[in-house]
Amino acid sequence: MLFICYPRCKTCQKARKWLDDHGFNYDFRDIKNENPDIGELKSWYRKSNLPLKRFWNTSGIQYRSMGLKDKIPEMTDKEQLEILASDGMLVKRPILIDGSTILLGFKETEWEDKLSI
């Protein structure tokens, strides 16, 4: 299990505490220091069956300053993945990867359901 987050993010802190409280073992990765590469993002996107727009951190400073809200609808998946891979702070977090299960953001009920708690 791989847990990718930004340690200063309150939602990520909450998710990490939840994992610890439920006894999960995981590898931790700081998204700011080691952002996902295009291959990882493409793999997670395919496995997740989620729309690519769910991978964007739409409340982030970079997202807003780059005006991505208006640009993304005109972009190809490849272009979006390239931009997402350029800066981990553009990517929705936390991300939890457990085999073929990919969870974006922290919603306790979703995590309980997908991780069979």
Buried (B, 14 or more C-beta within 10 A) or exposed (E): EEBBBBEEBEBBBEBBEBBEEEEBEBEEBBBBEEBBEBEBBBBBBEEBEBEBEEBBBEEBEBBEEBEBEEEBEEBEEEEBBEBBBEBBBBBBBBBBBBEEBBBBBBEEEEBEEBBEE
